[in-house]
Amino acid sequence: MKDYIKYALELYQEGTRTKAQIAREVKTKFNLESDLETLRKRISRKIIEEEHSGLKDECDNTGTPIAGVSQYWVKTKTHSALVKVSQEEYAQSILDAVSDIVSNYNPENIRTIQKEKITSPVAIKATVSDMHVGLEPNPGGTSLFAYEYNETIFRQNLDKVFNSLCKEYDNHGRFDLLVLSDLGDCLDGWDGLTTRGGHNLDQNMTNEQAFRTYVEGKLNLIENCIQAGIANKIVIQNITSEQVP
């Protein structure tokens, strides 16, 4: 077992850190090149193997990937027990993603916008829609529309929104109100499905990656607007699906 995995398991046994926090500490301590998401999944998989050693042996014998097992039966002469695996890890992975993002934002450091008196108050609104973070537009290179869409392009698109706002600020001065409106479909789906679970979708991000990409991208847009002093007040509007996964 590699040293960084041993260290990660030791931290997990302490019970004081999330897997995302463990991954970050391990990456720093051992100077690993893996990105945090990949490292967290690797550590999570090893934790499952350690906590469900019997399952690991069976998966090894049958050639079944342990990451694909959601639950299994343990049967003896005296009892039978249904043990869930992936659901626990799945829920924890989402909590880890949320915790990891929130940990970077200290409420004590949130800045208030210094207001300027505007004799003729003017508002500006920026509307975005159908960003579909996580969408794979060209699965297997067979799509009729062979374009690329990923985290980098998503952030570049938000940068264009910010630059457009800056252009209006340069032309008209500071606004009294800025409304950032998101009309929905910010994520392409959930678990590779539509939010209603109606049909499969080709995606290039996990749930956690898509969530992190969207939230951090929007937070960066808001922070840039604050720093640029575009308006005295910023209102955020987000329209979500009527069915929350």
C-alpha positions in Angstrom: 0.0 0.0 0.0 1.3 3.4 -1.0 2.4 5.7 1.8 -0.1 8.5 0.9 -3.0 5.9 1.0 -1.8 4.7 4.5 -1.7 8.3 5.7 -5.2 9.0 4.2 -6.6 5.9 6.0 -5.1 7.1 9.3 -6.7 10.5 8.9 -10.0 8.9 8.1 -9.9 6.8 11.2 -9.5 9.9 13.3 -13.0 10.8 12.1 -12.4 14.6 12.1 -12.1 15.3 8.4 -14.2 14.9 5.3 -12.8 12.9 2.4 -12.3 16.1 0.5 -10.3 17.6 3.3 -8.2 14.4 3.6 -7.5 14.5 -0.2 -6.4 18.1 0.1 -4.1 17.4 3.0 -2.6 14.3 1.3 -2.1 16.1 -1.9 -0.1 18.9 -0.2 1.9 16.6 2.1 3.0 14.2 -0.6 3.1 16.7 -3.4 0.9 14.6 -5.6 0.0 15.6 -9.2 -3.5 14.1 -9.2 -6.3 16.6 -9.1 -8.3 16.7 -5.9 -11.4 15.0 -7.3 -9.5 12.0 -8.7 -7.6 11.7 -5.4 -10.7 11.9 -3.3 -12.3 9.1 -5.3 -9.2 7.0 -5.1 -9.1 7.4 -1.3 -12.9 6.7 -1.0 -12.5 3.5 -3.0 -9.7 2.4 -0.7 -11.8 3.1 2.3 -14.6 0.9 0.9 -12.1 -1.9 0.2 -10.9 -1.7 3.8 -14.4 -1.5 5.4 -15.9 -4.2 3.1 -12.9 -6.6 2.7 -15.2 -9.6 2.0 -16.8 -7.7 -0.8 -13.4 -6.7 -2.2 -12.4 -10.4 -2.3 -15.5 -11.4 -4.1 -15.1 -8.6 -6.6 -11.5 -9.6 -7.2 -12.5 -13.2 -7.8 -15.3 -12.4 -10.2 -13.6 -9.4 -11.9 -16.4 -7.1 -10.8 -15.4 -3.4 -10.2 -16.1 -2.6 -6.5 -17.0 1.0 -7.5 -20.0 -0.3 -9.3 -21.5 -2.2 -6.3 -24.3 -0.3 -4.6 -25.3 -3.1 -2.1 -24.7 -6.7 -1.3 -26.0 -9.6 0.8 -24.1 -11.2 3.7 -25.7 -14.6 4.4 -24.7 -17.1 7.0 -26.4 -20.1 8.6 -28.0 -17.8 11.2 -28.8 -14.5 9.5 -28.9 -12.5 6.3 -28.0 -8.8 6.0 -28.3 -6.4 3.1 -25.4 -4.0 3.2 -25.4 -0.8 1.3 -22.2 0.6 -0.1 -22.4 3.2 -2.8 -25.4 5.1 -1.5 -23.4 6.0 1.7 -20.4 6.9 -0.3 -22.4 8.8 -2.9 -24.2 10.9 -0.3 -20.9 11.6 1.4 -19.2 12.6 -1.8 -21.9 15.3 -2.4 -21.5 16.5 1.2 -17.7 16.6 0.7 -18.1 18.7 -2.4 -20.3 21.2 -0.6 -18.0 21.3 2.4 -15.0 21.8 0.3 -16.5 24.8 -1.5 -17.9 26.4 1.6 -14.6 26.0 3.5 -13.0 28.4 1.1 -15.5 31.2 2.0 -15.2 32.7 5.4 -18.3 34.7 6.4 -16.1 37.0 8.4 -14.3 38.0 5.1 -17.4 38.7 3.1 -17.2 42.3 2.0 -20.1 44.8 1.8 -20.4 46.9 -1.3 -19.5 50.5 -0.8 -22.5 52.5 -2.2 -22.2 55.6 -4.2 -25.0 58.2 -4.5 -26.5 58.1 -7.9 -28.7 61.1 -8.9 -30.6 59.1 -11.6 -30.6 55.5 -10.4 -30.2 53.0 -13.3 -30.4 49.2 -13.2 -28.8 46.6 -15.4 -29.7 43.0 -15.9 -27.6 40.1 -17.1 -29.5 36.9 -18.0 -28.0 33.5 -18.6 -29.8 30.3 -19.4 -29.2 26.6 -20.4 -25.6 26.5 -19.4 -25.8 22.6 -19.1 -22.6 22.2 -17.2 -21.3 18.6 -17.6 -22.8 18.2 -21.1 -20.8 16.1 -23.5 -21.7 17.5 -27.0 -19.7 15.1 -29.1 -19.9 11.6 -27.5 -17.5 9.2 -29.2 -16.8 11.8 -31.9 -20.1 10.9 -33.6 -22.2 14.0 -33.0 -23.6 16.1 -35.9 -22.4 19.2 -34.0 -18.8 18.5 -33.2 -18.0 21.2 -30.7 -16.3 21.2 -27.4 -17.8 22.1 -24.0 -16.0 21.7 -20.6 -15.2 23.6 -17.4 -12.7 25.9 -19.2 -15.3 26.9 -21.8 -18.0 27.4 -19.2 -15.7 29.8 -17.3 -14.8 31.6 -20.5 -18.5 32.1 -21.2 -19.0 33.6 -17.7 -16.0 35.9 -18.4 -17.8 37.1 -21.5 -20.8 38.0 -19.3 -18.5 39.9 -16.9 -16.7 41.7 -19.8 -20.1 42.8 -21.2 -21.1 44.2 -17.9 -17.8 46.1 -17.6 -18.4 47.6 -21.1 -21.8 48.9 -20.0 -20.2 50.2 -16.8 -17.5 52.0 -18.8 -20.2 53.6 -21.0 -22.7 54.6 -18.3 -20.9 54.6 -15.0 -21.9 52.9 -11.8 -25.4 51.3 -11.7 -27.7 51.5 -8.7 -28.7 47.8 -9.2 -27.3 44.8 -11.0 -29.5 41.7 -11.5 -27.8 38.4 -12.3 -30.6 36.2 -13.5 -30.2 32.4 -14.3 -33.2 31.0 -16.0 -32.4 27.4 -15.4 -30.8 24.2 -16.7 -27.5 25.2 -15.2 -26.5 21.6 -14.9 -27.0 19.1 -17.8 -28.5 16.5 -15.5 -27.9 14.3 -12.5 -26.4 10.8 -12.5 -26.2 10.9 -16.3 -30.0 11.4 -16.5 -32.4 14.3 -16.8 -33.6 15.5 -13.4 -36.8 13.6 -14.0 -34.8 10.5 -14.8 -36.5 10.2 -18.1 -33.5 9.3 -20.3 -29.8 8.9 -20.4 -27.5 11.9 -21.2 -23.9 11.9 -22.4 -21.9 13.9 -19.8 -18.2 14.6 -19.2 -18.4 15.4 -15.5 -19.5 13.6 -12.3 -22.2 15.1 -10.2 -19.6 16.5 -7.8 -17.5 18.0 -10.7 -20.5 19.6 -12.3 -21.8 21.0 -9.0 -18.3 22.4 -8.1 -17.7 23.9 -11.6 -21.1 25.7 -11.7 -21.0 27.0 -8.1 -17.4 28.2 -8.2 -17.9 29.7 -11.6 -21.0 31.7 -10.5 -19.3 32.8 -7.2 -16.3 34.0 -9.2 -18.6 36.1 -11.5 -20.3 37.7 -8.5 -17.0 38.4 -6.8 -15.6 40.0 -9.9 -18.7 42.2 -10.2 -18.3 43.3 -6.6 -14.6 44.1 -7.1 -15.3 46.1 -10.3 -17.8 48.2 -8.4 -20.4 47.8 -11.2 -23.4 48.5 -9.0 -24.5 49.6 -5.5 -26.5 46.4 -5.1 -26.5 43.0 -6.6 -29.5 40.7 -6.8 -29.0 37.0 -7.7 -31.9 35.1 -9.3 -31.7 31.4 -9.9 -34.5 29.3 -11.3 -34.1 25.6 -10.5 -35.9 22.5 -11.6 -39.3 21.8 -9.9 -37.9 18.4 -9.1 -34.8 18.4 -6.9 -32.8 15.2 -7.1 
